[in-house]
Amino acid sequence: MSNKSIDYDRVSKVYDNVRVGDPEMVYQILQGINLTRKSLVLDVGCGTGNNTLLFSEATPARIIGLDISFGMLEKAHEKTKRVPMVQSPADVLPFSTETFHFVFMTEVIHHLPSPQIAIEEIFRVLRSEGSLCIVTQSHKQIDGRITSRFFPASANVDKERYPDIDVIEEIMSRTEFIKVSHKEYQFKPITLGEEYLQTVENRGYSMLHKISREAYEQGLQDLRAAFAGGEELIYSAGYTFVWASKE
Ligand SMILES: C[S@@+](CC[C@H](N)C(=O)[O-])C[C@H]1O[C@@H](n2cnc3c(N)ncnc32)[C@H](O)[C@@H]1O
């Protein structure tokens, strides 16, 4: 396993305990594009399909989900039989050149062995005038996560895994994408319940697999104490949408 890879077949069993689709985020993405029933859309790294499903319900376009993990796709398939799902890594997309009108990728870029190769592949499968939206977190947004408070080492690990926004934009521009730009999006604050603690206990967040046992145990102890003390824990970081188009 490379430093960036996580066993998502294992994570798929607990992923949906704390990760849900974000209708507002999907709505915001849709503001940036114009899709019709003839449009073909690809969700790269669709995971358990939470956002894929919201997307398919919010637009008349046809959407395909793609993920490297069979376990994640199995969960997605349990939710819908209407959206085709394909198992593949992002750096060799099993589609013809100039197939899609729109490609999006939410919370995936930090897992890719080479963001550059995946972005080049996406460029290849996009049609002329097609768009790409990469949803990720900037380094500033990583620092703002609640998990960074309890597991500060996880913020450092993630800042190494996540290419920062200027790096993504640089790759896009080098790949001959045009109209490269980004926009920040703030999550609606959510009060975290016991499921958050359970997910942390199961190391359901990928970055918790990347910190030392001591750092994990210390953070877990502090988190349990915060819950036991009745502290209200609010999850309110944000995403950045990095947009680009093909001429
Ligand atoms: C944090 S999850 C995000 C899932 C989904 N996009 C969402 O927003 O809920 C990351 C996903 O990326 C997938 N993934 C990791 N490496 C990949 C790769 N090289 N190619 C395609 N998918 C990959 C994982 O299997 C996992 O489902």
The ligand as an SDF file (V2000), in Angstrom:
LIG
                    3D

 27 29  0  0  0  0  0  0  0  0999 V2000
  -13.3190    9.9300    1.0500 C   0  0  0  0  0  0  0  0  0  0  0  0
  -13.9990    8.8050   -0.1090 S   0  0  0  0  0  0  0  0  0  0  0  0
  -15.0740    9.8920   -1.0190 C   0  0  0  0  0  0  0  0  0  0  0  0
  -16.2610    9.1710   -1.6170 C   0  0  0  0  0  0  0  0  0  0  0  0
  -17.2840   10.0560   -2.2930 C   0  0  0  0  0  0  0  0  0  0  0  0
  -16.7270   10.8090   -3.3780 N   0  0  0  0  0  0  0  0  0  0  0  0
  -17.9590   10.9540   -1.2850 C   0  0  0  0  0  0  0  0  0  0  0  0
  -17.8460   12.1790   -1.4180 O   0  0  0  0  0  0  0  0  0  0  0  0
  -18.6160   10.4310   -0.3780 O   0  0  0  0  0  0  0  0  0  0  0  0
  -12.6880    8.5070   -1.2290 C   0  0  0  0  0  0  0  0  0  0  0  0
  -13.0390    7.4950   -2.3130 C   0  0  0  0  0  0  0  0  0  0  0  0
  -11.9980    7.5050   -3.2740 O   0  0  0  0  0  0  0  0  0  0  0  0
  -11.8150    6.1840   -3.7250 C   0  0  0  0  0  0  0  0  0  0  0  0
  -10.4850    6.0490   -4.3250 N   0  0  0  0  0  0  0  0  0  0  0  0
   -9.2910    6.0300   -3.6830 C   0  0  0  0  0  0  0  0  0  0  0  0
   -8.2900    5.9000   -4.5550 N   0  0  0  0  0  0  0  0  0  0  0  0
   -8.8440    5.8410   -5.7950 C   0  0  0  0  0  0  0  0  0  0  0  0
   -8.3310    5.6990   -7.1070 C   0  0  0  0  0  0  0  0  0  0  0  0
   -7.0010    5.6170   -7.3280 N   0  0  0  0  0  0  0  0  0  0  0  0
   -9.1910    5.6580   -8.1370 N   0  0  0  0  0  0  0  0  0  0  0  0
  -10.5300    5.7580   -7.9120 C   0  0  0  0  0  0  0  0  0  0  0  0
  -11.0820    5.8810   -6.6880 N   0  0  0  0  0  0  0  0  0  0  0  0
  -10.2530    5.9320   -5.6340 C   0  0  0  0  0  0  0  0  0  0  0  0
  -11.9940    5.3400   -2.4620 C   0  0  0  0  0  0  0  0  0  0  0  0
  -12.2370    3.9840   -2.7370 O   0  0  0  0  0  0  0  0  0  0  0  0
  -13.1540    6.0620   -1.7950 C   0  0  0  0  0  0  0  0  0  0  0  0
  -14.3840    5.5230   -2.1700 O   0  0  0  0  0  0  0  0  0  0  0  0
  1  2  1  0
  2  3  1  0
  2 10  1  0
  3  4  1  0
  4  5  1  0
  5  6  1  0
  5  7  1  0
  7  8  2  0
  7  9  1  0
 10 11  1  0
 11 12  1  0
 11 26  1  0
 12 13  1  0
 13 14  1  0
 13 24  1  0
 14 15  1  0
 14 23  1  0
 15 16  2  0
 16 17  1  0
 17 18  1  0
 17 23  2  0
 18 19  1  0
 18 20  2  0
 20 21  1  0
 21 22  2  0
 22 23  1  0
 24 25  1  0
 24 26  1  0
 26 27  1  0
M  CHG  2   2   1   9  -1
M  END
$$$$
